[in-house]
Structures are given as C-alpha cells and as structure tokens.
Amino acid sequence: MRMIKWQNGTVLTPDQTKLPLQEVTLKITTVDQMCEAIKVLRIRGAPLLGAAAAFGIAIAAYHSKTQSKEKLLSELEDAATKIKLQRPTAVNLFWAADRVLAKARAFIGTTEELKAAVVEEAQKIADEDAAQNRAIGENGAALIKDGDTVLTHCNAGELATVEYGTALGVVRAVCEQGKKIKVIADETRPLLQGARLTTYELMRDHIPVTLITDNMAAYVMSKGLVNLVVVGADRVVQDAVFNKIGTYGVAILAKEHNIPFYVAAPKSTFDLSRKAAEIVIEERKPEEVTHIAGVQIAPTGVKVYNPAFDATPLKYVSGIICESQIYYPKDFAKFGPNFQL
Amino acid sequence: MRMIKWQNGTVLTPDQTKLPLQEVTLKITTVDQMCEAIKVLRIRGAPLLGAAAAFGIAIAAYHSKTQSKEKLLSELEDAATKIKLQRPTAVNLFWAADRVLAKARAFIGTTEELKAAVVEEAQKIADEDAAQNRAIGENGAALIKDGDTVLTHCNAGELATVEYGTALGVVRAVCEQGKKIKVIADETRPLLQGARLTTYELMRDHIPVTLITDNMAAYVMSKGLVNLVVVGADRVVQDAVFNKIGTYGVAILAKEHNIPFYVAAPKSTFDLSRKAAEIVIEERKPEEVTHIAGVQIAPTGVKVYNPAFDATPLKYVSGIICESQIYYPKDFAKFGPNFQL
C-alpha cells in the first residue's frame, strides 16, 4: 500500500500521529504544511522522509507562479532548505532534497518543463523506494527461518517508507515465502511508534505481533523468545548506525544473549563520508516524555533529557540488509568515503 | 517522612497511583481495602509492602469482635492468606505476614492482649524498616563520590519503604554527607514509577533529577553521564535479584559500559533458600501496556506480554547494600539456605 501519493499538486499521506485509533489522510499543498508534518512526525521514518522531502520540493515547483527559471530554482532551494531544517538526523531528507535540486539545476528546457521534471523526480524517488524495500525484504528473508520470532524496535515498516517497509519489509517477505513467524514489537517511547504503528500495520496484514514495553526486551531475550532482531536506520555512517533512541540498548542486549542483530536500510540511508561523532542527534521537547497522548505523567517542571536517536557501533551489528546485498562485518571494515555501495 | 502510619485501627498511606499530580491519603480500615490497595499498586515497593501486609493483619486483629483466641488466630490467618495472594513476587509481603502470624501463634495472654500484640508487631516491622533504610543509606553512601551521577530504575525510594528509601536512601545519605550528586531516573514503563514517584520525591527533597525513558539508559551511559547504578529489589535469591521489569536490561547495559551496578535491599528481601528458576514472575493485565493514564495508545485487541519483574543474575551485580554491610561477589558465591545474613 502506498504511504505517500502525489495527486495534481497535493500530497496524500496518513497522519501517523493519529494512528492507530484514527485513520486520517493529510492533504498537503504547501511547503509549510509539509514542514509541519515532518516536524511533528505526522510523516516519519527515514525512507518516507526522503520521499516527503522530494514531494515537498515538487509542491513548490507545481504551485509556483513564476515564469523565470532562475526564480523557480531559487524557490526550490528555499523549499529544500526549509524542509531540511525540520529533522537533523535522518539523512534521507538531505539525500532526497539534494537529488531533486541537482536534477533541477542540471535541467535543460523551459520553466514549465522544469516544474514537471521536479515532480517526476520526486515520483521516481518514491517509486524507487518501494522497489528497494521489496529487494531488501527478499535479501533479508533468507536470514529468518520458519518458526522464528523477530524482535523489532520503533517502526521500520510500511509506514516508515513509501511501501512495504525495511525491517518489516523483511518480515513481510518471510511471510510471503510461507514461513510462519512472529514479531515482538518494542513500544518505543517516547512517541510509541512500536505500540502505535508496528502493531497496527502487522495486525492489518495478519502477521502475529506481541507488544512489550522497551524495558522488557532483555527479559524476552533471556527467556529464549527472540531468534533475531531487525531494525531500520536513520543514517548509516562509517562506524555506527543511527536509529530511533533505544536501538543501541537493544543491540547490546542482543549481543549479550547471542541473538543476531540486523539493520535493514536502503543505500540512500548510507552516509559513509562521516563518522558517528560528527552527527548531530536531535533533542526533542520534554513534553514528549512528561506527557503521553496529552496526559501529564511526571511532575510539573521536572528536568528531562530527550534525544531522539542513538548510535549503535558496528561491532554490535551482525549485518546491514540493503537492496543489493547484505553487508557483513568484513564489509564494515572497509566503510569509508570511497566505499562503493 | 513516614509513608505508612497506624492511627487507632486505620492505616494512612499515600495513594501512589495518584502521584505526582494528586496527593491523596488512603484511609484503610479493612483487610479487603488493604488487598485492593496492594493489588492495584496504590501501595507498592517491597519494604512498604512488608509493612502494609503486617498492618493489614493488624487491622484484622484490631477490628475483630471475637473473644476466642482460636477464632482470632484463624481470622488473622485468613487475612494473611488474602494479602499474600495480591502480589506473588515481592517476598517482603510473605516475610512480614509470616512474622506477624508467628508472633500471634506463640503469644501467651488474653485475646485482647493478643490483638494489641499484633498491632505492636506490625508497628515494630515498620519502625525497623525505617531504621534499616538509614543503615542501608549509610553503607551505600561510601560508594558514591562528590559530583557523581546515579542512574536508578523504578522507585526504590521513600515511597517504596516506610521511610527514607533503599536505593534512594543511599542517594539521600550521600546528599546528607554534603556531596553534590545527580540522579537520572528511568521512567519505568508500564506503570511509570520512575517518572511519577522517583522524580516526585527527589524534587520534593531538592535532589537534582533528570527523567529519561527506559530506552535512553544505554545512550546516557555511552555518553559517560552515569557513574553508578543503584536499584532496589523485590527478592534476592541464591543466584539472582528480582526487581521491577527492566532492571535486568539496565544491569547488562551497565556491565557493557563498565559502570558499577548496585542493589540496595534490607535483609527482609532475601530469600536465599531459593533459586531464580523457582520464583513466579507476576504477569499483569495488558491494559497497563496498551493504555497510559487511561488513554489507549495501541490498537484494540493487540497481544501483549506484561511481566512485572525480571531476574538479574548475580554476575551482573557489583554489590548488594544491606543494613549490616555490603555483600560482594565473593559473598554471592556462598549464598544458599545456610548463609548467615
């Protein structure tokens, strides 16, 4: 099912802050609306953010009144800059915006043709993501046996991508092969993407899922209830994988229990020119921790620390499942600016 | 501050499900009220549960109309049986109930004198707990240096005891020695004892505290923000410490980051005749996970796993801080039915 659609200048996508209790479709027609949707996580998930960034620039192009190509390029660049400001950690946002801008800058043709080309490039990014996720799913499916239970953190599912999902794409591909597997979903505080989104899309697809709180992961591992961990990624750098806060802890727990820990991510998530220490980790507002669904749960004025992501050093990662292949620790050793993905 | 008080047949204690937003004092006058309060965690924390169990039996004695000693003993036994059924994991509940019953069974005197003796024994258990926690605090304080940051899980504070706290008793003792320290509190899903109670009582006592979600513990450790972990315990057995779900994960993370992991618990929490495999871990209702403060956060009908405790093998424990001394791994090796605490 397509999570983000372009319809004559309008972007249609589920409001993920409302799921699972309400199914509301956002109809985004301005760059500001797209920025707000990204900022407050109505749209989230690294691959989906890439498509959203591209479509955000497509909105600027489609609705632009200018006939000047130079003016249009400047409007597109403004849109890209605004969109990139919304989330600092997910690299797909930057990757997709830059890809659309590069296409626009290199374009030869009329202003109207340029507008159409920008929309087309955004659509292409979305289509490619859908295809890549199916390839990731197929590559990863070989790792999982009939009867296995997979633990996942946050939501690297269809709702985090244009279609099919990355970590949950692997789960879907396994199920499509006829293997019977189960999923354990960490709820993923503070924003509960596991409790709200992973459970929702797996239940919709009739894939058995059990919800736990984040702090139960060690316990279920110690009971032998987990065969494999698969998570998504917001950015893969030379020495670490950035993903939703809590991923690093799950990776340590998996290692301690000798459970393989895999990351499923398209190549657009890779940023091998950088190391973990260079990446800014987004810190979000305290209310995400002190309030749940609008209800206050902690004392007024309590000090809060709310990093949205963490970095899992590659020594904890058994493999990174890409659309072309699975990268293993022997490959990690070669990760760097000149590594050919 | 006394967390549980006896006043002419009425037990006064804060309703901990209402904290931190409302300060409501429960007035318990029947065994059934005490059972309900224990069951739904209005009263919680292993040492406080011990005092509550004792006072529950005291209520049965105080309000009994019988003049027959035999009838009274049978009423007390019924009360103890009911109370013990409420929470299977916290050993203090059993320990305190059995201590009061043993006192009653051995008592020589009139029925009215027996009623008074039961109340007196319950009061003695409460007074001893308060004194033990101060001793635990003093023993543990030596482990913590000026400038340190202590991470704790759940609430092993004053609110978990009759007075002063176990893990937070250590924190209090350090502060009373004039050392400046900080606390990081895991929120402790599903029931948020860290977010609701640990923050509340530390803020009340002007001890600096920062709240994080459970899945941020690994991240703050990796950033060098934690010098020491101190938690409480619901039961210490030959080979493990039972405590609130999530403790085991924190212990693994601490080990991976070379951070000492201490347990603070009075001897009444020890049950060295048993091994971890023999202990029943309470599983609580799914709604604790699917709902927060009454608000539904997960899809209707989602499967949930909700164990309330986990077992941390002693190999992850740097020491257990008791009222008489700190037990170290060299002592753990001797733990067994004949170990003299």
Interface residues (C-beta under 8 A of the other chain):
Chain A: P20 L21 H153 I184 D186 E187 T188 R189 P190 L192 A195 R196 T199 Y200 M203 P208 V209 T210 L211 I212 T213 D214 N215 M216 A217 A218 Y219 V220 S222 I245 G246 Y248 G249 V250 I252 L253 E256 V289 T290 I292 A293 G294 V295 Q296 I297 A298 P299 G301 V302 K303 V304 Y305 N306 P307 D310 A311
Chain B: P20 L21 H153 I184 D186 E187 T188 R189 P190 L192 A195 R196 T199 Y200 M203 P208 V209 T210 L211 I212 T213 D214 N215 M216 A217 A218 Y219 V220 S222 I245 G246 Y248 G249 V250 I252 L253 E256 V289 T290 I292 A293 G294 V295 Q296 I297 A298 P299 G301 V302 K303 V304 Y305 N306 P307 D310 A311
